[in-house]
């Protein structure tokens, strides 16, 4: 396989998690009777541009289909993040009724709804029918398509150039990262700005976040890699902020390389130097990640087996892609984990891909009173522990597996 960005041959391995179905391919009762598609799940690192990327085995259309069930609006902390972002960007860039905001991968409109509240014209681009429908229900205009140079040119011809473009948690999800990024340079106004948010590779490595590896994530991004990708596709990164979201993310501000006039801030060079010091450009930096992932897998599996021997019921909260990666890597099935609770009605009544563990509503916690609740979306741990604090009434405990196994009594 060759690098998705620079075309160099790939031979440096980051991690191999075996085989798994796509992490968001939830199963209906009827589909339990049919075989699933499983694909190898491994990540390679380019020695030329240092882009970490999954091997090619599945198409984007197979991963982001009509039944795609991730709706960002079910997280209160994410909604707060979106609202704060909108307030900040409106003030910073003096956005108003004559401005135009375009969000790529708008999902269910969780972010754009706040621009709409401020009466700022906006447009969402979202390829998955289920979430696009939810965004339209909020009164938001949505183009149901994958973003690309082709689509950017079509929108440009319609007079939809943007003062601000938003791309939160999507840069890692695109197979053709060059075409995707180049589209922003097409659709931005001459002095427009695009902000990209994505999980930071340095945090993934430091916190052993191997469970964020799944087929829908084609890339695992450092500032070192994206700075070159932007520069090669008509954008200049002029500022970067480090955020706590999703276990540690970057927000990168970019402008067009041909017309942008904003000064490149020190934050860009500081982060590039930080990554260089950490070893991002050194193959040795990636050498022990596989072993650390296997330690987590074995500790988690050992915990589940011990709980079963002791007759204690273990369930989970959050039918997240993270959890599916962990469960399938560890080979966990319904005999060790009874069910997974999720707030999203679109997931309830379905089954996790691979493990085929049922997804149920929160009422099942009160009915079963399990000894342990495993929190799969560990990035929302505080929010979830507060929401489920009532498990203390029967002596229940919370469990997280990443970065290492942790059992936390509810209190």
Order of alpha helices (4+ residues) and beta strands (2+ residues): beta-beta-beta-alpha-alpha-beta-alpha-beta-alpha-beta-alpha-beta-alpha-beta-alpha-beta-alpha-beta-beta-alpha-alpha-beta-alpha-beta-beta-alpha-beta-alpha-beta-beta
